[in-house]
Amino acid sequence: MNFVDELTWRGMIHDMMPGTKEQLEKEMTTGYLGIDPTADSLHIGHLVGVMILKHFQAAGHKPIVLVGGATGMIGDPSGKSSERVLLNEDTLRHNQSCLKKQLSHFLDFDSDAPNKAEMVNNYDWMKKFSFLEFIRDIGKHITVNYMMSKDSVKKRLNDSSTDGMSFTEFSYQLVQGNDFLHLYQEKNCKLQMGGSDQWGNITTGTELIRRMAQGEAFALTCPLITKADGRKFGKTETGNIWLDSRLTSPYKFYQFWLNTSDEDAEKYIKIFTMFSKEEIDGTLSEHREAPHLRILQKKLAKEITIMVHSQADYEMAVSASDILFGKGTSEEIKKLDENTFLSVFEGVPQFKISMQKLEAGIPVMELLSDDTGIFPSKGDLRRTIKGNGLSINKGKVQDQEFVINKDFLIDEKYILVQKGKKNYFLIIAE
């Protein structure tokens, strides 16, 4: 299946310039997509664009990832109500190298294939321009009327809740248009891809190419992904879901996809995986027969977690889920790394204990009532033990004389206490 047909059935095309499909059927085409380097990790909001590049390369075309070092210093007004914090060059270069490492999970940058992916930074050519050169060589080819007609500009100018738009932001589409012109001239790049909010900026580039290079270039955008309830995709109460495990643990990443609604999961499995239409249709049929088993969400979460992280991270995320929902064992809990362990038990009440005291050994009655106050009284604790309702590190405690020492520490620091099925407490030894 060719690139355009592949994206069409997946619901990944919003706008496309006439002639784009014919160009891609005619020859191996170089196309690019820009990523803003404002952080040293991608988040799942970037994944739609990344998957488009992955499909583009899989269809035999050459993808270029443009890291917007120059444009990141300005800030794109599209979809924004205020200007961005501007970054310095050292931060941008650091972010660029981190992003390339993450993108290597999706794109082939290293083989000898003619369509291997490339990463470029628009700061490398924009820094050579003086202001006068830019407005003389680039600015004179695009009228203010043309720039004012763009939706991203009109929305900001007509929004009474903002202070308007600075000249810096107004010039953004010229800078992005010049990127397309540069890549067209230097790398024979004929296609720019991006989110639907980028259509105005992208077509400014095709216009510059037409006027300055007498060439023909093309544009393709994908829809902005929303949840079934209309809320923005990728945002949670705690913020972005990042691809870097330091910022979002693989367990939390896995849980995000596992907890999607049926309606969202049906859309996401087409967009965020490489499964064929036949395989997805089969999964949807299977899921609809027994939706309570969440077959669709499990397959989606597994595929994306392995693609972004690894098979081992996926297995640890599943194991961590089992521990939280009552199926895990004390052996399994000790296998979790600290980051995953803390993600699983985030928000659980915490209590401190002296490491020195723990080395000598503390009777469970003393530890959980006098030392931590997890149980309000020893009588309450005795009743819980009698009723088989106390677990330490997922192991049942049935002896009131039970002694806990530092051998019970997880990651040499934590003890997990469970009261009944759902009440967890964390003891931290210091």
Steps between C-alpha positions, in 0.01 A plus 500: 500500500637843416560772757187708438267198491662365819446827688148540361357177646674576829326840521831687493440754219333836557611710201708414195613719214386385153767292326654364824390141443617507137842634606543217754397236245744640244830471694671464835424840653674685779259648755543669834318567824603754761530432872534776755804435725358673808570193719755217501226242450211449263155449652210302359363813332798467260423136420254567217767685302761236586270220379441691175877509444520128583234418239672735254828312534325160493342603167851550355529879537771700676400674827673807637437605861550873529581609855384859523801654673440841338121484514526373859677826579196688367193294590226390264171692547289212362248390760672708772351781702833637623865509401739222599803510721798534264795259523876546471719308253658260753158388621379456142800283405454282809130457423578415137731210589245361750220517243706318237564215742126464562413526129744217425240265652273588207723602208808355333773766520800268474470256209636540148148512354439786254197603705668501843371774728687824564478757776569867429480813714374821338724704730795378288387703198294773668791618717683608183228748406519863608165666559545723195588204278196308617246776436668583166547144368199323651255756636445684172353189335205464741248783550365610837149438362596135435645460850198668665263258328636201694266359765773481765562875460133599479410307815769672706419847365127458566540351848425777750633288790862533374735793453501442124798365310858621495689553174722208605206261493349659190825423315484130600332384181771670292772315694318166461434577133871564454578161659296328230671707229846412644424127515349510150818662362755305707338157534237488225232485771158532336257428783436648842280319752359615833191550714194669355583818694817527286320523163549877473872483580553205262325665205709814551797271428344358181427859390863608562626199299266590214603867498872474574601162352227464235445155649206292610471375857226326694331497840324242715358543848349265757206579728567615854412205722235546768338262746142382451387754762662782300794556736852536366681172440814429704428732792420357842444662837870456571609649164657351188563130444868504398696243300803531732474249786655755739198726452225238458573146618425215255239383753316835487542511122347152469217590737410809291426286194344218701248741652374653175131471417381250236422784260843659538685165486330418166640825359840480669586145387479620137711810562764381747583148379620341179242218514338423165134579429416129514668455839329807645158395366553155657595655835195730492267203435657302782476798736133568422409142591644543851571871567547436875825313420644824347674302224528813284657715772742226602622451142532877446686556829735206439595608147567865584688425823733259319549743209583797727679311780577125472359151548655487850338833595164372375533181708592704807198728443268197482659350811461833682131516398448149640662602828273801540185305420574215736657227288868570563736317736775620734758360254353705216487818704871471578578482127353846431747785456457794737349728233227246415439415865444867589277549192278210604462629855493872425274684743505218756539630863868495602662447838864530606699259717861506614727257314693443822185386680408273211842332502432376852157370395160642602194294602219558251264616779745771600592606142146543371344660806754677725771587244291595195139531609379308193262327739338726762527231770655161562151358545406608148824345369435171685148475352641562149766228541237258639277571201789429259491864383867607544772459238861616505655524152204293370567218749225422755584559867321255732721516810465789745859436618633551143825705488599725210863587425702652216477175299144605419611821326416541132777687315671518843254771598128411494253271676152462352214452745157391383186512713214309341480497120543866411672693778874539444762673715868557433767492773825671404815410692749785545 
